[in-house]
Structures are given as structure tokens and as C-alpha cells.
């Protein structure tokens, strides 16, 4: 994009940031303005808003831009469109362009999409809505609604996106971490053993003072309704040291007395099986490190 184009875009974002700083929690209403098929053409909106869009042709993409003035947790919802598989991607936008950060698409036709806890730092963002199916005369022009709500971050809360060890959220022994099984599927996860699985990753650093072969780690996961939860422990190289998936849908899981190989960094992965999601009730994750009984 020419520099002048990005300059205009950044001016718009600066204005939106100023508006966002003054905005209250009242819900704004916006309507898609075409053409909005690229980040540069994005329809300008705000957080705590409902946006009405229209399904166009096959492969149609609609971009909506907004600004964040302070750290905010976003709850993004896309209404169902009968017979259509659609989804959305949220990304950051700045002078360098558009950087995708999280894609939400459960792969089902006629189903709504939701990401309940995307952590956004101050700056400019774009949500891209994509319609994947062939669009016939009966579907073209059908409306959809995009809802974006924001709230302050809470202490000891999962910070999405944390979909891989490289993006793991730090967790401290004895700390209770609150997270969500949301969304239900990650189309960017192409690992053969967990294709499309939505995963939440956490890291814990075990110090050298009395922590090596003489230590054990206990991991407790209080689950959420409708979720068959899985929790696994990995070492720094990614090897699985243990997993827990015993109690079925709605059950809690625990991995107890897992021996630590040495001091250093370990990873904990939390996931829902069968692409299930619950964006309303969080799970609670607790980790404890203790000496091995002699």
C-alpha cells in the first residue's frame, strides 16, 4: 500500500482511539459500507457495537476496523448465516499493514462463531469476515451481524491468543488461572496428532533450588459444562510427560505426582475434545510444585 494510503488509515485510527477513550458502554450500531474488501477499505466501527453486514459473492471478505485505547478483552460474535460456512479473523493494523492474529471458524454450515476472550493491547485492529461457500441467488444479500464487546482484563486470566508453546501464558505455582474453552476449533492448528484442535498453552518455570528429581508437579483443572477437557504436561523440548482425560463431559481433570526431570521450563496444554466450546463459564487451572516424599 502506498505510504499516503497508510497515513490516511493511521489518521483514522488515531481519531478512533480518541473516541474510544471517551466512549461509554452504550451499544453503537453500524452498517457495512462497501467496498470494504481490504484492510485499507475497512468500515470504521468502535468496540461495544453491533455491525450489520451483507453476504456478497463466494469468497467475499468484509473488513471492519476499530481502535483500542487501553488493554481490553474482546468478546467477538458472528451470527449464523443459513447454509453458509463463514468465520472471522482478527488482526492488528499499523504502518506496516495488516497482521492476522487469530482465526475463528468451526467449519460448520449455518453456525454462529465466537471468540470470548481476545486480549487486545492499545492500537488499531481489523476484523475480517469471510464467507467460504458458493453464494447463490437465495443467499446473496442475506444479512449477518458482527458483535464486538470489550471489558477490562482481570487478574490471573488467560491471555489469548496462546495457541502454541511460543505464545504460552506464564503461570506461577499456587496461582489459580481462569481460562475459556473458546473458540471450539483452531483452523491454523495443522499438527497431525491434533489437527484443528483449539489449545491453551501455559508455561511454568521451576527454579533449581530443590526442584529437580526431588520434585513433583500437581495440575488441577476445574472444567466447564458441556466440555470433555484434556490437560497435558510437556517438557521444554515438547515431549509429553503426562495427560489427564478421565472424567468425561463436564468433569474435572487432574494430573498428580508427575515427576519433574530437572529444573527449567515446563508447558501445560489445556483443550476441549470434539471441538466443543463454552464461552460463558471459565475453567480454573492450578499448578503446584512440591518435594517428593522420601
BELTAVEN-V824968 format. One record per residue. N is the residue number from 1. RES is the residue in three letters. PHI is phi in whole degrees, 0 to 359 (NA if undefined). D_CENTER is the distance of its C-alpha to the mean C-alpha in Angstrom with 1 decimal. Layout:
# BELTAVEN-V824968
N&RES&PHI&D_CENTER, N&RES&PHI&D_CENTER
This chain:
# BELTAVEN-V824968
1&UNK&NA&28.1, 2&UNK&301&31.3, 3&UNK&302&31.1, 4&UNK&297&32.4, 5&UNK&296&29.6, 6&UNK&292&27.0, 7&UNK&299&29.2, 8&UNK&297&29.2, 9&UNK&298&25.4, 10&UNK&292&25.1, 11&UNK&297&27.8, 12&UNK&299&25.9, 13&UNK&295&22.8, 14&UNK&297&25.2, 15&UNK&294&26.6, 16&UNK&293&23.3, 17&UNK&299&22.4, 18&UNK&297&25.8, 19&UNK&294&25.3, 20&UNK&297&22.0, 21&UNK&294&23.8, 22&UNK&261&26.4, 23&UNK&288&24.4, 24&UNK&259&24.5, 25&UNK&270&22.3, 26&UNK&293&24.3, 27&UNK&271&22.6, 28&UNK&270&23.5, 29&UNK&240&24.2, 30&UNK&230&23.9, 31&UNK&236&25.1, 32&UNK&307&24.0, 33&UNK&243&26.7, 34&UNK&274&27.6, 35&UNK&281&27.6, 36&UNK&223&24.0, 37&UNK&267&23.4, 38&UNK&222&22.3, 39&UNK&303&20.4, 40&UNK&295&23.9, 41&UNK&266&24.8, 42&UNK&305&21.7, 43&UNK&291&22.6, 44&UNK&277&22.2, 45&UNK&226&20.5, 46&UNK&228&19.4, 47&UNK&286&16.7, 48&UNK&60&17.9, 49&UNK&218&19.1, 50&UNK&245&19.6, 51&UNK&242&20.3, 52&UNK&260&22.6, 53&UNK&240&22.5, 54&UNK&228&24.7, 55&UNK&287&24.4, 56&UNK&257&26.6, 57&UNK&269&27.5, 58&UNK&302&26.0, 59&UNK&76&23.2, 60&UNK&299&23.1, 61&UNK&236&20.2, 62&UNK&241&19.9, 63&UNK&249&18.5, 64&UNK&228&17.9, 65&UNK&245&18.0, 66&UNK&207&17.6, 67&UNK&239&18.0, 68&UNK&244&16.7, 69&UNK&269&19.7, 70&UNK&213&18.3, 71&UNK&308&15.1, 72&UNK&219&13.1, 73&UNK&263&10.1, 74&UNK&261&9.3, 75&UNK&248&9.4, 76&UNK&247&9.7, 77&UNK&231&12.0, 78&UNK&241&14.1, 79&UNK&293&17.4, 80&UNK&291&19.0, 81&UNK&232&21.7, 82&UNK&305&24.5, 83&UNK&78&25.0, 84&UNK&242&22.3, 85&UNK&267&19.2, 86&UNK&229&16.9, 87&UNK&202&13.2, 88&UNK&216&11.5, 89&UNK&234&10.1, 90&UNK&254&9.3, 91&UNK&212&11.3, 92&UNK&267&13.7, 93&UNK&226&17.4, 94&UNK&207&20.5, 95&UNK&298&23.9, 96&UNK&275&22.8, 97&UNK&122&20.9, 98&UNK&261&17.5, 99&UNK&243&14.9, 100&UNK&298&12.0, 101&UNK&241&8.7, 102&UNK&203&6.2, 103&UNK&250&8.1, 104&UNK&238&7.9, 105&UNK&196&11.4, 106&UNK&276&12.9, 107&UNK&79&16.2, 108&UNK&261&18.3, 109&UNK&275&20.9, 110&UNK&68&21.2, 111&UNK&243&17.9, 112&UNK&286&15.5, 113&UNK&234&11.8, 114&UNK&209&9.2, 115&UNK&230&5.7, 116&UNK&268&7.2, 117&UNK&211&6.0, 118&UNK&277&4.9, 119&UNK&270&7.9, 120&UNK&247&10.4, 121&UNK&279&13.7, 122&UNK&304&16.9, 123&UNK&149&17.5, 124&UNK&262&17.2, 125&UNK&224&14.3, 126&UNK&226&14.6, 127&UNK&254&13.0, 128&UNK&254&14.7, 129&UNK&262&15.6, 130&UNK&237&17.2, 131&UNK&252&19.9, 132&UNK&267&20.6, 133&UNK&267&23.9, 134&UNK&297&27.4, 135&UNK&255&28.1, 136&UNK&267&31.5, 137&UNK&299&33.8, 138&UNK&286&32.7, 139&UNK&257&29.0, 140&UNK&301&29.4, 141&UNK&90&29.1, 142&UNK&288&27.2, 143&UNK&279&24.9, 144&UNK&224&21.3, 145&UNK&233&19.4, 146&UNK&249&16.2, 147&UNK&245&15.4, 148&UNK&233&13.5, 149&UNK&246&14.1, 150&UNK&227&13.8, 151&UNK&211&14.9, 152&UNK&292&15.8, 153&UNK&289&13.9, 154&UNK&256&15.7, 155&UNK&298&17.4, 156&UNK&54&16.2, 157&UNK&241&12.6, 158&UNK&308&9.6, 159&UNK&244&8.0, 160&UNK&280&4.5, 161&UNK&277&4.6, 162&UNK&223&7.3, 163&UNK&270&7.9, 164&UNK&207&11.6, 165&UNK&305&14.5, 166&UNK&294&14.8, 167&UNK&246&11.6, 168&UNK&298&12.4, 169&UNK&278&12.6, 170&UNK&294&16.3, 171&UNK&227&17.8, 172&UNK&254&21.5, 173&UNK&304&23.9, 174&UNK&90&24.6, 175&UNK&276&21.5, 176&UNK&262&19.5, 177&UNK&256&15.7, 178&UNK&258&13.8, 179&UNK&221&10.4, 180&UNK&229&9.0, 181&UNK&277&9.3, 182&UNK&204&6.6, 183&UNK&285&6.6, 184&UNK&270&9.9, 185&UNK&207&10.1, 186&UNK&240&9.0, 187&UNK&294&11.9, 188&UNK&274&11.8, 189&UNK&275&12.8, 190&UNK&246&16.6, 191&UNK&296&18.1, 192&UNK&303&21.1, 193&UNK&277&20.7, 194&UNK&209&17.1, 195&UNK&300&16.6, 196&UNK&69&13.5, 197&UNK&285&12.4, 198&UNK&280&8.8, 199&UNK&235&9.5, 200&UNK&249&8.9, 201&UNK&247&11.5, 202&UNK&229&13.9, 203&UNK&238&17.2, 204&UNK&227&20.5, 205&UNK&260&23.6, 206&UNK&259&26.9, 207&UNK&289&29.9, 208&UNK&284&33.1, 209&UNK&286&35.3, 210&UNK&72&36.0, 211&UNK&246&32.7, 212&UNK&282&33.6, 213&UNK&296&35.4, 214&UNK&270&36.4, 215&UNK&241&32.9, 216&UNK&236&30.7, 217&UNK&238&27.1, 218&UNK&245&26.1, 219&UNK&239&22.5, 220&UNK&240&22.0, 221&UNK&237&19.1, 222&UNK&272&19.7, 223&UNK&282&17.9, 224&UNK&224&17.1, 225&UNK&304&19.2, 226&UNK&74&18.9, 227&UNK&246&17.0, 228&UNK&264&18.8, 229&UNK&272&17.1, 230&UNK&229&17.7, 231&UNK&227&17.8, 232&UNK&227&19.3, 233&UNK&250&21.0, 234&UNK&236&21.3, 235&UNK&273&23.7, 236&UNK&297&23.3, 237&UNK&276&24.3, 238&UNK&100&21.7, 239&UNK&293&24.3, 240&UNK&279&23.5, 241&UNK&262&25.7, 242&UNK&170&24.9, 243&UNK&221&22.7, 244&UNK&228&23.0, 245&UNK&202&22.6, 246&UNK&245&25.8, 247&UNK&251&25.3, 248&UNK&71&23.8, 249&UNK&295&21.8, 250&UNK&81&21.3, 251&UNK&272&22.8, 252&UNK&272&22.1, 253&UNK&228&22.2, 254&UNK&212&23.8, 255&UNK&239&24.9, 256&UNK&248&28.0, 257&UNK&59&30.6, 258&UNK&282&28.8, 259&UNK&287&31.0, 260&UNK&273&29.7, 261&UNK&288&31.2, 262&UNK&190&31.6, 263&UNK&292&30.2, 264&UNK&135&27.2, 265&UNK&264&23.4, 266&UNK&233&21.8, 267&UNK&237&18.3, 268&UNK&238&16.9, 269&UNK&246&14.5, 270&UNK&242&13.2, 271&UNK&209&12.5, 272&UNK&256&13.7, 273&UNK&278&16.6, 274&UNK&66&17.5, 275&UNK&58&14.0, 276&UNK&280&14.2, 277&UNK&217&11.8, 278&UNK&211&12.5, 279&UNK&268&10.6, 280&UNK&254&13.9, 281&UNK&242&15.1, 282&UNK&280&13.5, 283&UNK&265&14.7, 284&UNK&236&16.7, 285&UNK&245&17.2, 286&UNK&229&20.4, 287&UNK&234&22.1, 288&UNK&228&25.8, 289&UNK&246&28.1, 290&UNK&217&31.8, 291&UNK&294&35.1, 292&UNK&283&36.4, 293&UNK&295&39.5, 294&UNK&251&42.6
